[in-house]
């Protein structure tokens, strides 16, 4: 009997620790879920720790044990959301044939749209109105994910550049025309691309982001019954306009 008692005590201690960690992870996930839901219903300024605690039936002091300040929560949310987006578009890009630049661009663009429609609150958090009073940490709330998305977007331009650079002959774009933070992200990955190629990346981003943003915010509901068809047509015309060939 004493042996059984000792073994049980050790097992209970280990199990208790695992249970506490699991419960903490579950509560943290719920806090983030409630925060995004509050933002969806009340805008970015609706994200407050007190409001989240009220929704979850917790005390304000209890929720501070998970996130000491609201900005800590917002930073975590942005990092999670941005990382999920980066994972989605990177996976789509890598899965498309390297020899088919048009297919790779379509894969990245469609993954971006699909992710945004599945995660509208996350899209609004990173691409919509900023959270009032939010102070991002030095280097940004999601530096690695932001770099990956910017690099991925520039990869679209890099894939198109051999076929479309003639459109930029005589271009007056210079490195000083772009934000240093952006250049710090993309130039190491694409050292041979000229400034005009970065301009092309931003043009492509404007085409893709514009329609997705209109769709996420519901502005296309009264204009078209097929926003996907509109997006695919715009994407196809962009590829055609840039003269990007399709693989065989």
N, C-alpha and C positions, 0 to 999 in steps of 0.2 A: 504493500500500500504506500509507504513513504516514497518508493521509487516512482510510482505512478503520479503522486502528488507533485514531485519535483519536475518531472517531464511536462506535466500539464501546465505548470507555472511558466516554464520557459516558452512553451508554445503559445500560451495566452499573451505573454508580453510581446512576442514577435507578431502575433496576429493583431494585437491591439494597435501596434505601431503602423502596420500595413493598413488597417482599417482607418486610422486617423489620416494617414496620407491620402487614402482614396477619397475620404469624405472632404478633405481640404481641396483636392483636385476637382471634385464634383461641384463644390460650392464656388470655387474660383470660376469654373466654366459657366455656372449659372449667373454669377455676377456679370460676366462679360455679355452673356446672352441678353440679360435684362437691360444692360446699358444700351445695347444696339436697338432693342425694342423701344426704349424710351426715346432714343434719337429719332427713330422712324415715326413715332407719333407726335413728338413735340419739338423736333429739331435738335441741333447740336447742343444748345444750351440746356436741354433737358437732362443731360448726363451729369448727375450729382450723386455723391455717395449716399446722402441722406434719402434721396428719392429711390435709389436702388435698394437701400436697406428697408425702406417702407414697403416696397413691392414684394420683397422676399420675407417680410416678417421678422427682420433682424433689427437689432439695435444699431445705432450709428457707430458706437464704440466697437461692436463686434466686427463690422465690415472694415474698420480701420486696421484690423489684424491681417487682412488680406491685401489691402491697398492703402498705404498710409495717407495718400492724398489723391484727389481726383485726377491730377495730371499723371500720376503713376498708372492709373487705370487707363487713361486715354492713350498713353504711350504704349502700353501693352496691347491694347486693341488695335492700334495702327500697325504695330509690328506684326501681330497675328494676321491681320487682313492683308497687308502688303506682301507678307511671305506666302500666303495662300495663293495670291494672284501670281506672284513670280513663279511659284511651283507649277501652276496651271499652264502659263504661256510657255515656260521653258520646256515642259514635257511635250507640249504640242509641237513646238519647233523642232525638237530633237527627233520626234517620231516621223516627221515628214522627210521625204528623200532629199539628200544633199544636192543631187543633180537637178532638182526641180525648184528653182527659186520662187516661182509663182505659187506652187503648192505649199512651200514653207511659209510664205507671207499669209496665205489664206488660212493655214493652220493656226498661226499665231493670232491673227485677227479674230477668227471664230472662237478660239479659246478665251480671248479677252471678253468678247461679247457674252458668251455662255456663262463665264464666271460672274460677270456683272449682273446678269439677270437672276442668277441663283443667289447672289449675295448683294441685293440692292442696298441694304444698310451699310455694308462694308464699303461698297463703291462710293456712297455718299460721304462716308467718313474720310476717305483719302482723296476724293476728287470733288467733293461738294463744298459747302460752306464750312469754314474752319470753326472749331469749338471755341466759343468766346473765352478769352482769358487764358487759353492753353499756352504753356511755355514748354516748348520741346527741349529735350536734353541736347547738350552739345553734340553736334554730328548728326542730329535728326533723330526721329523716333524709330526709324527702320532703315538704317544706312545700308545694310547688306541687301535687303529686298529692293530698296530704291535703286541701288546700283544695278542689280540684276534686271529690273524692268527697263531701265534706261539703256542698258547694254543690249537687251533683247530688241528694243525698238530700233536702236542704231543698226542692229544686225539686219533688220528689214531693209534699211537703206543700203547697207553694204551688199546685200544680195542683189539689189536693183541697180546699184551704181555702174557696173560694167556695161549695162544695157541702156542707161539713161543719162550718163554723164554728159553726153553731147548737148542735152537740153540746158546745161549749166555753163556752156562755153561763154567766156566773158563775164562770169559771175563776179560780183563785187563783195561777196560775203568774206568776212575776215573773222579770225578767232575772237576778236574783241566784240563781235556781235552776239556772243553767247555767254551765258552765265558761267563763271569759273567752276562752280560746283558741278554743273552738268558736264563740262569738259573734263573735270577730274574723274568722272565716272566712265566716260566713253572713249577718250583718247588713248588710254593705255590698252584698251581692248582692240582698238582699230587705229593704230598709229599711222597707217598709210592713207586714211580717208582725209580729204580736204574739207575746209569749212562748209563748202556748198553741200557736201553729203550730209552733214549734220542738219543743215537747213531742210534737206529732202526728208530726213527722218522726222522732223517736226511737222512738215507738210503732211506726211503720211499719217502721223499721229492725229492731226487735226481732222482728217477724213474719217478715221476710225472712231476716235473718241467722241466726235460731235454727234453722230447718229446714236451711238450707244448711250450717251448722256441724255439725249432727248427721250430715248425709250425708257431708260431707268426712271426718269422723273415723270413719266406718263404723258409727255407732250405730244406723242405721236398717236395717242389713242383715238382722237377725233379726226385724224388726217388719213390714216391708212389701217386696213385690216391685216396687213402683212408686213410688219416692220422687218422681219427676217429677210423677206424678198428684197426690200428696199436696201438693206445693209449689204446683202450679197451682190446686188446689182452695182452699188457704189464701189464695193471692193473689186469686182470684176472690171469695171470701167477704169479704176485707178491703175490696176495692173496693165491693162491694155494701153492706157495713155502713156505710161512709163516705158512701154515697149519690152516688158519683162517676158521672156519666153517660157513656155511650158515644157517640162521634161517629157521624154518619150518612154 
